[in-house]
């Protein structure tokens, strides 16, 4: 499961699942605490109530401690890159959802659902309202790479370099996610 690819579950939606080492509260902190979240995704504040602001600040070039320059296609995405949104669902410590790259109803939305599985936690990440195949491929490969960093951090391992993983995964998702 921890290497499984994201799946298209609707024409504009991808879902990816990961079994993470628990406990639940620890995984929740890695989603909500800016200092922990910056270790695998992005820093920035998230107001944990429906309607609250989410402000993510990405530094993907420094995410894994490697000299990690983005490929030319993503030259502007190394860091810092700011992304604002609105919280659309919040039920600590099991559910967090917010818009991605905008605060209106047209913005895409990412949803994190956490379920206890013995001493592990199943993370179900759903990203919907994705416009176009290229966006879906980029988003799926991005989440896959970021969740790989999260998994390594939770296991106390040094993560692999982000951008090479993202580039490889983007090529793989281009084959796995055909046009609808």
DAPE-V709111 format. One record per residue. N is the residue number from 1. OMEGA is omega as a letter, one per 20 degrees, with the letter a starting at -180 (NA if undefined). BURIAL is b if it has 9 or more other C-alpha atoms within 8 Angstrom, else e. D_CENTER is the distance of its C-alpha to the mean C-alpha in Angstrom with 1 decimal. Layout:
n->{N:N}
omega->{OMEGA:OMEGA}
burial->{BURIAL:BURIAL}
d_center->{D_CENTER:D_CENTER}
//
This chain:
n->{1:2:3:4:5:6:7:8:9:10:11:12:13:14:15:16:17:18:19:20:21:22:23:24:25:26:27:28:29:30:31:32:33:34:35:36:37:38:39:40:41:42:43:44:45:46:47:48:49:50:51:52:53:54:55:56:57:58:59:60:61:62:63:64:65:66:67:68:69:70:71:72:73:74:75:76:77:78:79:80:81:82:83:84:85:86:87:88:89:90:91:92:93:94:95:96:97:98:99:100:101:102:103:104:105:106:107:108:109:110:111:112:113:114:115:116:117:118:119:120:121:122:123:124:125:126:127:128:129:130:131:132:133:134:135:136:137:138:139:140:141:142:143:144:145:146:147:148:149:150:151:152:153:154:155:156:157:158:159:160:161:162:163:164:165:166:167:168:169:170:171:172:173:174:175:176:177:178:179:180}
omega->{a:r:a:r:r:r:r:a:r:a:a:a:r:r:r:a:r:r:a:r:a:j:a:a:r:r:r:r:r:r:a:a:a:a:r:a:a:a:a:a:a:r:r:a:r:r:a:r:r:a:r:r:r:r:a:r:a:r:a:r:a:a:a:r:r:r:a:r:r:r:a:a:a:a:a:a:r:r:i:r:a:a:a:r:r:r:a:r:r:r:a:i:a:a:r:r:r:r:a:r:r:a:a:a:r:a:r:a:r:a:r:r:a:r:r:r:a:r:r:r:r:r:r:a:r:r:a:a:r:a:r:a:a:r:a:r:r:a:a:a:r:r:r:a:r:r:r:r:r:a:r:r:a:r:r:r:r:a:r:r:a:a:r:r:a:a:r:a:r:r:r:r:r:r:a:a:r:r:a:NA}
burial->{e:e:e:e:e:b:e:b:e:e:e:b:b:b:b:b:b:b:b:b:b:b:b:b:e:e:b:b:b:b:e:b:b:b:e:b:b:b:b:b:b:b:b:b:b:b:e:e:e:b:e:b:b:b:b:b:b:b:b:b:b:b:b:b:e:e:e:b:e:b:e:e:e:e:b:e:b:b:b:b:b:e:b:b:b:b:b:b:b:b:e:e:e:b:b:b:b:b:b:b:b:b:b:e:e:e:b:b:b:b:b:b:b:b:b:b:e:e:e:b:b:b:b:b:b:b:b:b:b:b:e:e:b:e:b:b:b:b:e:b:b:b:b:b:b:b:b:b:b:b:b:b:b:b:e:e:e:e:b:e:b:b:b:e:b:b:b:e:b:b:e:e:b:b:e:e:b:e:e:e}
d_center->{16.2:14.1:14.6:14.6:13.2:11.4:14.3:15.5:16.8:18.3:19.3:16.4:13.7:11.5:10.7:9.5:11.1:11.4:14.5:14.0:17.0:18.1:19.5:17.5:18.1:16.7:13.3:13.5:14.4:11.3:9.4:12.3:14.4:13.8:15.5:13.5:10.0:11.3:12.0:8.5:6.4:9.1:12.4:14.0:15.5:14.4:17.6:17.3:19.5:19.5:20.2:18.9:17.2:13.7:13.9:11.1:12.8:11.2:13.4:12.0:15.6:16.1:13.0:14.9:18.4:19.5:21.2:18.2:19.2:17.2:19.1:21.4:19.3:16.7:19.4:18.4:14.7:15.6:15.9:16.4:14.5:14.4:12.6:14.4:14.1:15.8:15.1:16.2:16.3:16.5:18.4:17.9:17.1:15.9:14.2:12.1:11.4:11.7:12.4:10.5:13.0:16.0:17.7:19.8:19.8:19.2:15.7:12.8:11.2:8.0:9.4:8.9:12.2:13.8:17.1:19.4:20.8:23.7:22.4:18.9:16.0:14.5:10.9:10.7:7.6:9.3:8.8:12.5:15.0:13.9:17.1:18.4:17.8:16.9:14.0:12.9:13.3:11.4:8.3:8.8:9.5:6.8:4.2:7.4:8.2:5.6:6.3:9.8:10.0:9.2:11.8:14.2:14.1:14.8:17.6:19.0:18.7:18.3:15.2:16.0:15.9:12.6:14.2:16.6:14.1:12.1:15.6:16.8:14.0:14.5:18.1:17.6:15.5:18.3:20.7:18.8:18.0:21.4:22.4:22.9}
//
